[in-house]
Amino acid sequence: KETGEERRASAISNAIAKVRDSNPVETTSDLTHIIKRVVSDHTVTKTLSRVFQALRIAVNGELGCLERFLDAFAGYLKTGGRIVIISYHSLEDRMVKQTFRKLEKGCVCPSEFPECRCGITPTLKVLTRRVVRPTEEETSENSRARSARLRAAEKI
């Protein structure tokens, strides 16, 4: 549920657990058959995509790698240096957006404080107020680009 954003995650995991009690789930085909029994025919393709994407993200530790990168990248940029990040999943994009906002804001003092006491200054200026998505022309030339989201920032 956390990495695949699948609405039927608990029903799918319950079905997997039930099958595993009698037979091991050893192949992707086994998993596909279990999922097909849980979801409706018109959502099965999207559901399968989300489940296998979630497995890939979890097995490869992709969100952890991205989190470590986002924690460190500003230290490597020189003033005026720019960073452009293309994400292909909403969880990745959310992490990038939140990091950019945090580094652009700087101060973490409560809003009730009359003045800043934390001493944290802004590190970035976000260059893309809204996420940049591929054009129709780009997606017609490369269908994999359809889920791409681009964000850019400059170190100040």
URVEN-V68469 format. One line per field, one symbol per residue. ss: DSSP state (~ for helix, > for strand, _ for the rest). phi: phi as a letter, one per 20 degrees, with the letter a starting at -180 (. if undefined). burial: 1 if it has 24 or more other ideal C-beta (glycine too) atoms within 12 Angstrom, else 0. A space follows every 50 residues. Layout:
ss: ???
phi: ???
burial: ???
This chain:
ss: ________~~~~~~~~~~~~~~_____~~~~~~~~~~~__~~~~~~~~~~ ~~~~~~~~~~_~~~~~~~~~~~~~~~_____>>>>>>__~~~~~~~~~~~ ~~~~~__________________>>>_____>>__~~~~~~_~~~~~_>> >>>>>_
phi: .fddlefegffffffffffffdcfedcffgfgfffffedfffdffffggf fffffffffemffffffffffdgffeeegnfdcccddcbfffffffgffg fffffngdfgffffbfcemedgdcdfedgdfedffffffffbfffgefcd ccbcfd
burial: 00110101000110110000000000000011011001100000001101 10111010000110010001001100000000101110101110111011 00110000000000000000001111010010000000000000001111 111110
